[in-house]
Amino acid sequence: MNASAAVAEQLWQAVTAGDERTAALTVRQALQDGMDEETLLLEVVAPVQTRVGTEWAADRITVAQEHAATAINERVVAYMAHLRHQDGETHRTAVRGRVTVSCVDGEWHAFPARIVAEVLSLRGWRVDFLGAQTPTLHLVAHLHRSNPEAVLLSGSLPVRLPTAHAAITACQAVGVPVLAGGRAFGPDGRYARSLRADRWAADARGAVAVLEDGMTRPDTSASRHAVDDLPHLTDQEYTMVVQSRPQLVKQALIDLESRFPAVRGYSDDQRERTVEDLAHVVDFLAAALYVDDADLFTDFLTWTAHILQVRNVPTDSLTAGLDVLGGRLYDFPRASRLISRGVTALAARSVPPVPGSGVAV
């Protein structure tokens, strides 16, 4: 076991035990032993956070443990920054330029973006870290005040891609290029490209490389609309599905109760969870319609089926939900095709790898 893996195991034991003091002592000792901060962030803290997500999805740690471990990891990163400031090392390298790191509005997974912000700071960039769920109007207002070299826009949930598109367009409209990253943009950055982000990076070191290569400021003379980038949106299916979401979910639950008598006997808690599950399905369906990519929807469904399976919840309920939604969306050709693809994928699925919360922009 190499040094990074050994420290990561110590940190893992601390965070899953809810032991913040030991977690802090672990990273401090690693620094005293000569491990540099970037290695500690990217090869210790980030993998531990990924493992937190993986173990939760596999039902080997509870939701409470997952929340506690994530909170401790966040405080560990803050503690490392505190030590750096305390040691007077904030300006140990020349400032390369100013950048803004922000999460898409509605995106509450801020940890990956925080890691990127810390690495950029270590590499000599002046970083404005805006954190989770930054409204696009507030982001643009900040850009007017700060005029950064680039915006690093982070997204983990594909359901936020339409909002990310609006943010990308708004940033470019004021002359600031956008470097996109995070699992929401696809493992190869496909959605970053389709939404016309200026660049994409798979991880923190990739983001550093892009910035060091230089980013060209966008042309602000021409206005741009969603359909300019995604002409398939002219069929209005995405818009109609989003607008009818509350009614779709309500009617789908009624249809389930009609077709499956057992559903009528659900407790209030079971009904609430069923409504939440149906809403998630509709949200991912809408996102897949927005980017016109069936894989986005089927990947979500197979991952969800795996989560249900490890928690001993019958996965047939997911297929039943798709069936009733398909009945409500029979007049929507693209949505119907996506649902059909989803049913097929669930029938043919093998157990997929559990998505982690890997560090990306």
C-alpha positions as CSV (number, residue, x, y, z in Angstrom):
1,M,0.0,0.0,0.0
2,N,1.5,3.4,-1.0
3,A,1.5,6.4,1.2
4,S,-1.6,8.0,-0.3
5,A,-3.6,4.8,0.0
6,A,-2.5,4.3,3.6
7,V,-3.5,7.9,4.6
8,A,-6.8,7.5,2.7
9,E,-7.6,4.3,4.7
10,Q,-6.9,6.2,8.0
11,L,-9.1,9.1,6.9
12,W,-11.8,6.7,5.8
13,Q,-11.9,5.0,9.2
14,A,-12.1,8.4,10.9
15,V,-14.9,9.9,8.8
16,T,-17.1,6.8,8.9
17,A,-16.7,6.8,12.6
18,G,-17.7,10.4,12.8
19,D,-14.4,11.3,14.4
20,E,-13.5,14.8,13.1
21,R,-10.6,15.2,15.4
22,T,-8.8,12.1,14.2
23,A,-9.6,13.1,10.6
24,A,-7.9,16.5,11.1
25,L,-4.9,14.9,12.8
26,T,-4.6,12.4,10.0
27,V,-4.2,15.1,7.3
28,R,-2.0,17.2,9.5
29,Q,0.3,14.3,10.1
30,A,0.4,13.6,6.4
31,L,1.5,17.1,5.7
32,Q,4.2,17.0,8.4
33,D,5.4,13.7,6.9
34,G,6.0,15.6,3.6
35,M,2.9,14.9,1.5
36,D,2.1,17.9,-0.5
37,E,-1.4,19.5,-0.3
38,E,-2.4,18.8,-3.9
39,T,-1.6,15.1,-3.5
40,L,-3.5,15.0,-0.2
41,L,-6.6,16.6,-1.8
42,L,-6.7,14.6,-5.0
43,E,-5.3,11.2,-3.9
44,V,-6.6,11.0,-0.3
45,V,-9.5,13.3,0.5
46,A,-11.3,13.0,-2.9
47,P,-11.0,9.2,-3.1
48,V,-12.4,9.0,0.4
49,Q,-15.4,11.1,-0.6
50,T,-15.9,8.9,-3.7
51,R,-15.9,5.9,-1.4
52,V,-18.5,7.5,0.8
53,G,-20.8,7.7,-2.2
54,T,-20.0,4.2,-3.3
55,E,-20.6,2.7,0.1
56,W,-23.9,4.5,0.6
57,A,-25.1,3.3,-2.8
58,A,-24.2,-0.3,-1.9
59,D,-26.1,0.1,1.4
60,R,-23.0,-0.5,3.5
61,I,-23.3,2.8,5.3
62,T,-26.4,4.7,6.3
63,V,-27.6,8.1,5.0
64,A,-26.7,9.6,8.4
65,Q,-23.1,8.2,8.1
66,E,-22.9,9.5,4.5
67,H,-23.9,13.0,5.6
68,A,-21.6,13.0,8.6
69,A,-18.6,11.7,6.6
70,T,-19.2,14.3,3.9
71,A,-19.4,17.1,6.5
72,I,-16.2,16.0,8.1
73,N,-14.4,15.8,4.7
74,E,-15.6,19.4,4.0
75,R,-14.2,20.6,7.3
76,V,-10.9,18.7,6.6
77,V,-10.5,20.7,3.4
78,A,-11.3,23.9,5.3
79,Y,-8.8,22.9,8.0
80,M,-6.1,22.4,5.4
81,A,-6.8,25.9,4.0
82,H,-6.6,27.3,7.5
83,L,-3.2,25.7,8.1
84,R,-2.0,27.2,4.8
85,H,-3.1,30.7,5.8
86,Q,-1.7,30.2,9.3
87,D,1.7,29.3,7.9
88,G,1.6,32.4,5.7
89,E,1.7,30.3,2.5
90,T,-1.3,31.9,0.7
91,H,0.9,33.8,-1.8
92,R,3.8,31.3,-2.1
93,T,3.4,31.3,-5.9
94,A,2.8,34.1,-8.4
95,V,-0.8,34.9,-9.1
96,R,-1.7,33.6,-12.6
97,G,-5.0,35.3,-12.9
98,R,-8.5,35.3,-11.5
99,V,-11.2,32.7,-12.0
100,T,-14.6,32.0,-10.6
101,V,-15.6,28.5,-9.5
102,S,-19.4,28.0,-9.1
103,C,-22.0,25.2,-9.0
104,V,-25.0,25.3,-11.3
105,D,-28.1,26.8,-9.8
106,G,-29.9,23.9,-8.0
107,E,-26.7,21.9,-7.7
108,W,-26.0,21.2,-4.0
109,H,-23.0,18.8,-4.5
110,A,-20.4,21.5,-3.9
111,F,-17.5,19.2,-2.7
112,P,-16.0,18.5,-6.1
113,A,-16.0,22.2,-7.0
114,R,-14.4,23.0,-3.6
115,I,-11.6,20.6,-4.3
116,V,-11.0,22.2,-7.7
117,A,-11.0,25.7,-6.2
118,E,-8.4,24.6,-3.6
119,V,-6.1,23.0,-6.3
120,L,-6.3,26.1,-8.5
121,S,-5.4,28.2,-5.4
122,L,-2.4,26.0,-4.8
123,R,-1.4,26.5,-8.4
124,G,-1.3,30.3,-8.0
125,W,-4.8,31.3,-9.3
126,R,-6.9,33.8,-7.4
127,V,-10.1,31.9,-7.0
128,D,-13.6,33.2,-6.2
129,F,-15.5,30.1,-4.9
130,L,-19.2,30.8,-5.0
131,G,-20.3,27.4,-3.6
132,A,-23.5,25.4,-4.2
133,Q,-26.7,26.4,-5.9
134,T,-25.5,29.8,-7.3
135,P,-28.4,31.5,-9.1
136,T,-27.3,32.5,-12.7
137,L,-28.3,36.1,-12.2
138,H,-26.0,36.3,-9.1
139,L,-23.2,34.5,-11.0
140,V,-23.4,37.0,-13.9
141,A,-23.5,40.0,-11.4
142,H,-20.3,38.7,-9.9
143,L,-18.7,38.4,-13.3
144,H,-19.5,42.0,-14.0
145,R,-17.7,43.0,-10.8
146,S,-14.7,40.7,-11.0
147,N,-14.1,40.1,-14.8
148,P,-12.3,36.7,-14.3
149,E,-10.3,34.8,-16.9
150,A,-12.9,32.1,-16.9
151,V,-15.9,30.5,-15.0
152,L,-15.5,26.9,-13.9
153,L,-19.0,25.6,-13.8
154,S,-19.6,22.5,-11.8
155,G,-22.6,20.1,-12.1
156,S,-23.1,16.6,-10.7
157,L,-26.8,16.0,-11.5
158,P,-27.8,15.7,-15.2
159,V,-31.2,17.1,-14.3
160,R,-29.5,20.5,-13.9
161,L,-28.2,20.5,-17.6
162,P,-30.9,22.9,-18.8
163,T,-30.0,25.3,-16.0
164,A,-26.3,24.8,-16.8
165,H,-27.0,25.7,-20.5
166,A,-28.6,28.9,-19.4
167,A,-25.6,29.7,-17.2
168,I,-23.1,28.9,-19.9
169,T,-25.0,31.2,-22.4
170,A,-25.3,34.0,-19.8
171,C,-21.6,33.9,-18.9
172,Q,-20.5,33.9,-22.5
173,A,-22.9,36.8,-23.2
174,V,-20.9,39.0,-20.9
175,G,-17.6,37.9,-22.4
176,V,-16.4,35.3,-19.9
177,P,-15.5,31.8,-21.2
178,V,-16.9,28.7,-19.4
179,L,-14.9,25.6,-18.4
180,A,-17.5,22.9,-17.5
181,G,-16.9,19.8,-15.4
182,G,-18.6,17.3,-13.2
183,R,-20.5,14.1,-13.7
184,A,-23.6,16.0,-15.0
185,F,-21.7,16.8,-18.3
186,G,-21.0,13.2,-19.1
187,P,-17.9,11.0,-18.6
188,D,-16.4,12.3,-21.8
189,G,-17.8,15.9,-21.6
190,R,-20.4,15.2,-24.3
191,Y,-23.0,17.4,-22.8
192,A,-20.5,20.2,-22.2
193,R,-19.9,20.2,-25.9
194,S,-23.6,20.0,-26.9
195,L,-24.4,22.9,-24.6
196,R,-21.5,24.9,-26.2
197,A,-19.3,25.3,-23.1
198,D,-15.9,26.7,-24.3
199,R,-14.0,23.8,-22.7
200,W,-14.4,20.8,-20.5
201,A,-12.2,19.1,-18.0
202,A,-12.5,15.7,-16.4
203,D,-10.8,16.6,-13.1
204,A,-9.0,19.2,-11.2
205,R,-5.6,18.7,-12.9
206,G,-7.3,18.7,-16.2
207,A,-8.9,22.1,-15.3
208,V,-5.5,23.4,-14.4
209,A,-4.1,22.3,-17.8
210,V,-6.9,24.0,-19.7
211,L,-6.5,27.3,-17.8
212,E,-2.7,27.2,-18.3
213,D,-3.3,26.6,-22.0
214,G,-5.4,29.8,-22.1
215,M,-9.1,30.3,-22.8
216,T,-10.4,32.7,-25.5
217,R,-13.0,35.2,-24.5
218,P,-16.3,34.6,-26.4
219,D,-17.8,36.9,-29.0
220,T,-20.5,38.9,-27.3
221,S,-21.9,40.5,-30.5
222,A,-24.4,37.8,-31.4
223,S,-27.3,36.7,-29.2
224,R,-28.0,32.9,-28.8
225,H,-31.0,30.9,-27.8
226,A,-31.3,27.3,-26.6
227,V,-32.6,26.1,-30.0
228,D,-29.5,27.5,-31.7
229,D,-27.5,24.9,-29.8
230,L,-30.2,22.2,-29.6
231,P,-32.5,22.4,-32.6
232,H,-34.5,19.3,-31.5
233,L,-36.0,21.5,-28.8
234,T,-38.3,23.0,-31.4
235,D,-40.7,20.1,-31.0
236,Q,-41.5,21.5,-27.5
237,E,-41.5,18.0,-25.9
238,Y,-39.1,19.1,-23.2
239,T,-41.1,22.2,-22.4
240,M,-44.4,20.3,-22.2
241,V,-43.0,17.5,-20.0
242,V,-41.5,20.0,-17.6
243,Q,-44.7,22.1,-17.5
244,S,-46.9,19.1,-16.9
245,R,-44.6,17.4,-14.3
246,P,-46.9,17.8,-11.3
247,Q,-49.9,16.5,-13.1
248,L,-47.8,13.6,-14.7
249,V,-46.6,12.5,-11.3
250,K,-50.1,12.8,-9.7
251,Q,-51.8,10.8,-12.5
252,A,-49.0,8.2,-12.6
253,L,-49.6,7.5,-8.9
254,I,-53.4,7.2,-9.6
255,D,-52.7,4.8,-12.5
256,L,-50.4,2.7,-10.3
257,E,-53.1,2.4,-7.7
258,S,-55.6,1.3,-10.3
259,R,-53.3,-1.3,-11.8
260,F,-51.7,-2.6,-8.6
261,P,-54.0,-3.0,-5.7
262,A,-51.1,-3.3,-3.3
263,V,-50.2,0.3,-4.0
264,R,-53.5,1.5,-2.5
265,G,-52.5,0.0,0.8
266,Y,-49.2,2.0,1.0
267,S,-48.6,4.0,4.1
268,D,-48.2,7.8,3.9
269,D,-44.4,7.3,3.9
270,Q,-44.5,4.7,1.1
271,R,-46.7,7.0,-1.0
272,E,-44.4,9.9,-0.4
273,R,-41.4,7.9,-1.6
274,T,-43.3,6.6,-4.6
275,V,-44.1,10.2,-5.6
276,E,-40.5,11.2,-5.1
277,D,-39.3,8.3,-7.3
278,L,-41.8,9.1,-10.1
279,A,-40.7,12.8,-9.9
280,H,-37.1,11.7,-10.3
281,V,-38.0,9.6,-13.4
282,V,-39.8,12.6,-15.0
283,D,-36.9,14.9,-14.2
284,F,-34.3,12.6,-15.8
285,L,-36.7,12.0,-18.7
286,A,-36.9,15.8,-19.2
287,A,-33.1,16.1,-19.1
288,A,-32.7,13.4,-21.7
289,L,-35.2,15.2,-23.9
290,Y,-33.2,18.4,-23.5
291,V,-29.9,17.0,-24.7
292,D,-31.6,14.3,-26.9
293,D,-29.6,11.5,-25.4
294,A,-31.2,8.2,-24.4
295,D,-28.2,7.0,-22.5
296,L,-28.7,9.8,-19.9
297,F,-32.1,8.3,-19.1
298,T,-31.2,4.6,-19.3
299,D,-28.1,5.1,-17.2
300,F,-30.2,6.7,-14.5
301,L,-32.8,3.9,-14.6
302,T,-30.2,1.1,-14.4
303,W,-28.4,2.8,-11.5
304,T,-31.7,3.4,-9.7
305,A,-32.6,-0.3,-10.2
306,H,-29.3,-1.3,-8.6
307,I,-29.9,1.0,-5.6
308,L,-33.4,-0.5,-5.2
309,Q,-32.0,-4.1,-5.5
310,V,-29.4,-3.7,-2.8
311,R,-32.1,-2.3,-0.5
312,N,-34.3,-5.3,-1.2
313,V,-36.9,-3.2,-3.0
314,P,-38.6,-4.9,-6.0
315,T,-37.3,-3.4,-9.2
316,D,-40.5,-4.3,-11.0
317,S,-42.0,-1.1,-9.4
318,L,-39.6,0.9,-11.6
319,T,-40.8,-0.8,-14.8
320,A,-44.4,-0.3,-13.7
321,G,-43.8,3.4,-13.2
322,L,-42.3,3.7,-16.7
323,D,-45.4,1.9,-18.1
324,V,-47.8,4.3,-16.6
325,L,-45.8,7.3,-17.6
326,G,-45.5,5.9,-21.1
327,G,-49.3,5.7,-21.2
328,R,-49.6,9.4,-20.3
329,L,-47.0,10.5,-22.8
330,Y,-48.1,8.5,-25.8
331,D,-48.5,11.7,-27.9
332,F,-44.8,12.6,-27.3
333,P,-42.7,10.6,-29.8
334,R,-39.3,11.3,-28.4
335,A,-40.4,10.7,-24.8
336,S,-42.1,7.5,-25.8
337,R,-39.0,6.2,-27.4
338,L,-36.9,7.1,-24.3
339,I,-39.4,5.3,-22.1
340,S,-39.3,2.2,-24.4
341,R,-35.5,2.3,-24.3
342,G,-35.6,2.5,-20.5
343,V,-37.9,-0.5,-20.2
344,T,-35.6,-2.5,-22.5
345,A,-32.5,-1.5,-20.6
346,L,-34.1,-2.5,-17.3
347,A,-35.1,-5.9,-18.7
348,A,-31.6,-6.5,-20.0
349,R,-29.5,-4.9,-17.3
350,S,-26.5,-6.3,-15.6
351,V,-25.5,-4.9,-12.2
352,P,-23.8,-1.6,-13.2
353,P,-20.9,0.1,-11.5
354,V,-22.1,2.5,-8.8
355,P,-21.4,6.1,-9.8
356,G,-19.1,7.8,-7.4
357,S,-18.8,11.4,-6.6
358,G,-15.4,11.7,-8.2
359,V,-13.6,15.0,-8.2
360,A,-14.3,17.1,-11.3
361,V,-14.9,20.8,-11.9
